[in-house]
């Protein structure tokens, strides 16, 4: 299960650069909203990382590989959504 979590972290490294640039633009563009800017930026950053990982897995059909592993589906789902 730890290796599945590490796989997701490695996949998300590719999305982090885009997310940081997006958040920087987002905070500059919406700085007139005050404290809501930070909340919106954190929400957008989380969304980009999570959806980027899901999109990468979907594009490369990672579910086929994960289903072929000798792991219970419970462990796969638990590792994916932690």
C-alpha atoms as a printed R data frame, in Angstrom:
   type eleno elety resid chain resno       x      y       z
1  ATOM     1    CA   UNK     A     1   0.000  0.000   0.000
2  ATOM     2    CA   UNK     A     2   2.891  2.348   0.711
3  ATOM     3    CA   UNK     A     3   4.157  1.858  -2.842
4  ATOM     4    CA   UNK     A     4   0.758  2.842  -4.259
5  ATOM     5    CA   UNK     A     5   0.874  6.051  -2.240
6  ATOM     6    CA   UNK     A     6   4.424  6.716  -3.460
7  ATOM     7    CA   UNK     A     7   3.251  6.170  -7.060
8  ATOM     8    CA   UNK     A     8   0.607  8.846  -6.624
9  ATOM     9    CA   UNK     A     9   3.119 11.265  -5.119
10 ATOM    10    CA   UNK     A    10   5.518 10.729  -8.027
11 ATOM    11    CA   UNK     A    11   2.698 11.246 -10.524
12 ATOM    12    CA   UNK     A    12   1.644 14.455  -8.773
13 ATOM    13    CA   UNK     A    13   5.152 15.896  -8.979
14 ATOM    14    CA   UNK     A    14   4.433 16.555 -12.634
15 ATOM    15    CA   UNK     A    15   1.361 18.578 -11.739
16 ATOM    16    CA   UNK     A    16   2.957 20.632  -8.977
17 ATOM    17    CA   UNK     A    17   4.815 23.012 -11.318
18 ATOM    18    CA   UNK     A    18   1.617 23.806 -13.213
19 ATOM    19    CA   UNK     A    19  -0.337 24.158  -9.984
20 ATOM    20    CA   UNK     A    20   2.164 26.587  -8.450
21 ATOM    21    CA   UNK     A    21   2.105 28.801 -11.549
22 ATOM    22    CA   UNK     A    22  -1.683 28.667 -11.621
23 ATOM    23    CA   UNK     A    23  -1.955 29.576  -7.944
24 ATOM    24    CA   UNK     A    24   0.477 32.494  -8.328
25 ATOM    25    CA   UNK     A    25  -1.624 33.871 -11.182
26 ATOM    26    CA   UNK     A    26  -4.808 33.160  -9.249
27 ATOM    27    CA   UNK     A    27  -3.636 35.052  -6.163
28 ATOM    28    CA   UNK     A    28  -2.488 38.073  -8.169
29 ATOM    29    CA   UNK     A    29  -5.694 38.199 -10.190
30 ATOM    30    CA   UNK     A    30  -7.989 37.873  -7.178
31 ATOM    31    CA   UNK     A    31  -6.094 39.825  -4.531
32 ATOM    32    CA   UNK     A    32  -8.957 42.296  -4.247
33 ATOM    33    CA   UNK     A    33 -11.074 39.619  -2.527
34 ATOM    34    CA   UNK     A    34  -8.909 39.794   0.600
35 ATOM    35    CA   UNK     A    35  -8.796 36.702   2.778
36 ATOM    36    CA   UNK     A    36 -10.949 34.692   0.390
37 ATOM    37    CA   UNK     A    37  -8.081 34.699  -2.105
38 ATOM    38    CA   UNK     A    38  -5.988 32.394   0.058
39 ATOM    39    CA   UNK     A    39  -8.894 30.009   0.644
40 ATOM    40    CA   UNK     A    40  -9.717 29.853  -3.047
41 ATOM    41    CA   UNK     A    41  -6.055 29.343  -3.943
42 ATOM    42    CA   UNK     A    42  -5.645 26.407  -1.559
43 ATOM    43    CA   UNK     A    43  -8.858 24.837  -2.838
44 ATOM    44    CA   UNK     A    44  -7.750 25.233  -6.454
45 ATOM    45    CA   UNK     A    45  -4.284 23.832  -5.664
46 ATOM    46    CA   UNK     A    46  -5.793 20.737  -4.032
47 ATOM    47    CA   UNK     A    47  -8.198 20.261  -6.908
48 ATOM    48    CA   UNK     A    48  -5.423 20.482  -9.508
49 ATOM    49    CA   UNK     A    49  -3.277 17.913  -7.715
50 ATOM    50    CA   UNK     A    50  -6.074 15.424  -7.141
51 ATOM    51    CA   UNK     A    51  -7.597 15.684 -10.596
52 ATOM    52    CA   UNK     A    52  -4.152 15.628 -12.224
53 ATOM    53    CA   UNK     A    53  -3.396 12.311 -10.555
54 ATOM    54    CA   UNK     A    54  -6.745 10.844 -11.555
55 ATOM    55    CA   UNK     A    55  -6.369 12.051 -15.146
56 ATOM    56    CA   UNK     A    56  -2.870 10.602 -15.431
57 ATOM    57    CA   UNK     A    57  -4.054  7.230 -14.085
58 ATOM    58    CA   UNK     A    58  -7.037  7.248 -16.426
59 ATOM    59    CA   UNK     A    59  -4.912  8.161 -19.441
60 ATOM    60    CA   UNK     A    60  -2.443  5.348 -18.776
61 ATOM    61    CA   UNK     A    61  -5.098  2.826 -17.726
62 ATOM    62    CA   UNK     A    62  -3.558  2.321 -14.300
63 ATOM    63    CA   UNK     A    63  -6.683  0.508 -13.111
64 ATOM    64    CA   UNK     A    64  -5.769 -2.503 -15.270
65 ATOM    65    CA   UNK     A    65  -2.334 -2.681 -13.665
66 ATOM    66    CA   UNK     A    66  -3.721 -2.163 -10.163
67 ATOM    67    CA   UNK     A    67  -6.317 -4.898 -10.621
68 ATOM    68    CA   UNK     A    68  -3.595 -7.354 -11.654
69 ATOM    69    CA   UNK     A    69  -1.679 -6.858  -8.401
70 ATOM    70    CA   UNK     A    70  -2.082 -9.392  -5.592
71 ATOM    71    CA   UNK     A    71  -3.814 -6.838  -3.380
72 ATOM    72    CA   UNK     A    72  -7.337 -6.616  -2.112
73 ATOM    73    CA   UNK     A    73  -9.459 -3.924  -3.705
74 ATOM    74    CA   UNK     A    74  -9.957 -2.431  -0.264
75 ATOM    75    CA   UNK     A    75  -6.227 -1.705   0.011
76 ATOM    76    CA   UNK     A    76  -6.090 -0.222  -3.492
77 ATOM    77    CA   UNK     A    77  -9.010  2.095  -2.787
78 ATOM    78    CA   UNK     A    78  -7.603  3.043   0.606
79 ATOM    79    CA   UNK     A    79  -4.215  3.915  -0.915
80 ATOM    80    CA   UNK     A    80  -5.816  5.884  -3.719
81 ATOM    81    CA   UNK     A    81  -8.007  8.101  -1.551
82 ATOM    82    CA   UNK     A    82  -5.669  8.803   1.382
